[in-house]
Amino acid sequence: MMMWSVKDELHERVQWMFGEASKDFHDRVSHLVAGEVGSKKYVVAAQLGKTIMTPDWVDAVWNTARFTSVSTYNRLTPTVVIWVQL
């Protein structure tokens, strides 16, 4: 039996909402999901003006999507890429 980590679960939820989750930073990354403030990834994302959210944000969007039509697709930003750091 494979054990799922919190990071794996967040990646899967983002993908189910038509987003892309990446363990690496690249030019299409639009958000950082950070479990802590001050990490290297957090500092880089902040310096580049990326949106920084908590894992609870992904959970809240996921729970909302269970009852309404929610996706990470947006006409102004067609590719939302989540960079997860936990």
One Martini backbone bead per residue (centre of mass of N, CA, C, O) as a GRO file, in nm:
protein
   86
    1MET     BB    1   0.096   0.037   0.023
    2MET     BB    2   0.052   0.370  -0.040
    3MET     BB    3   0.173   0.666   0.090
    4TRP     BB    4   0.033   0.972   0.159
    5SER     BB    5   0.095   1.295   0.134
    6VAL     BB    6   0.018   1.615   0.159
    7LYS     BB    7   0.148   1.690  -0.107
    8ASP     BB    8   0.005   1.480  -0.283
    9GLU     BB    9  -0.281   1.582  -0.223
   10LEU     BB   10  -0.245   1.866  -0.334
   11HIS     BB   11  -0.170   1.789  -0.619
   12GLU     BB   12  -0.431   1.636  -0.684
   13ARG     BB   13  -0.632   1.866  -0.637
   14VAL     BB   14  -0.523   2.060  -0.844
   15GLN     BB   15  -0.566   1.869  -1.087
   16TRP     BB   16  -0.879   1.833  -1.048
   17MET     BB   17  -0.885   2.170  -1.098
   18PHE     BB   18  -0.695   2.222  -1.359
   19GLY     BB   19  -0.415   2.221  -1.256
   20GLU     BB   20  -0.066   2.266  -1.169
   21ALA     BB   21   0.188   2.073  -1.020
   22SER     BB   22   0.507   2.166  -0.868
   23LYS     BB   23   0.840   2.109  -0.743
   24ASP     BB   24   0.927   2.330  -0.947
   25PHE     BB   25   1.062   2.613  -1.063
   26HIS     BB   26   0.898   2.829  -1.307
   27ASP     BB   27   0.758   3.057  -1.534
   28ARG     BB   28   0.447   2.930  -1.467
   29VAL     BB   29   0.441   3.011  -1.189
   30SER     BB   30   0.177   3.155  -0.966
   31HIS     BB   31   0.203   2.972  -0.698
   32LEU     BB   32   0.245   2.930  -0.342
   33VAL     BB   33   0.251   2.655  -0.124
   34ALA     BB   34   0.290   2.721   0.226
   35GLY     BB   35   0.384   2.598   0.554
   36GLU     BB   36   0.606   2.835   0.565
   37VAL     BB   37   0.790   3.100   0.672
   38GLY     BB   38   1.118   3.166   0.513
   39SER     BB   39   1.182   3.001   0.297
   40LYS     BB   40   1.331   2.979   0.003
   41LYS     BB   41   1.071   2.966  -0.166
   42TYR     BB   42   0.931   3.203  -0.032
   43VAL     BB   43   1.137   3.423  -0.100
   44VAL     BB   44   1.128   3.393  -0.405
   45ALA     BB   45   0.825   3.440  -0.445
   46ALA     BB   46   0.820   3.723  -0.314
   47GLN     BB   47   1.031   3.859  -0.504
   48LEU     BB   48   0.834   3.776  -0.767
   49GLY     BB   49   0.521   3.818  -0.684
   50LYS     BB   50   0.390   3.577  -0.574
   51THR     BB   51   0.145   3.384  -0.474
   52ILE     BB   52   0.073   3.311  -0.125
   53MET     BB   53  -0.027   3.004   0.022
   54THR     BB   54  -0.204   2.775   0.194
   55PRO     BB   55  -0.320   2.461   0.231
   56ASP     BB   56  -0.606   2.562   0.318
   57TRP     BB   57  -0.677   2.688   0.046
   58VAL     BB   58  -0.700   2.430  -0.116
   59ASP     BB   59  -0.919   2.307   0.064
   60ALA     BB   60  -1.132   2.532   0.023
   61VAL     BB   61  -1.159   2.502  -0.281
   62TRP     BB   62  -1.229   2.204  -0.282
   63ASN     BB   63  -1.489   2.228  -0.107
   64THR     BB   64  -1.633   2.423  -0.300
   65ALA     BB   65  -1.620   2.231  -0.557
   66ARG     BB   66  -1.831   2.022  -0.445
   67PHE     BB   67  -2.084   2.258  -0.489
   68THR     BB   68  -1.925   2.397  -0.724
   69SER     BB   69  -1.786   2.567  -0.995
   70VAL     BB   70  -1.437   2.499  -0.979
   71SER     BB   71  -1.133   2.642  -1.106
   72THR     BB   72  -0.804   2.731  -1.220
   73TYR     BB   73  -0.940   2.859  -1.448
   74ASN     BB   74  -0.850   3.156  -1.642
   75ARG     BB   75  -0.863   3.378  -1.896
   76LEU     BB   76  -0.608   3.550  -1.800
   77THR     BB   77  -0.492   3.261  -1.663
   78PRO     BB   78  -0.468   2.956  -1.802
   79THR     BB   79  -0.206   2.894  -1.614
   80VAL     BB   80  -0.199   2.724  -1.312
   81VAL     BB   81   0.080   2.710  -1.089
   82ILE     BB   82   0.175   2.499  -0.828
   83TRP     BB   83   0.405   2.550  -0.558
   84VAL     BB   84   0.505   2.307  -0.335
   85GLN     BB   85   0.579   2.371   0.022
   86LEU     BB   86   0.651   2.133   0.311
   0.00000   0.00000   0.00000
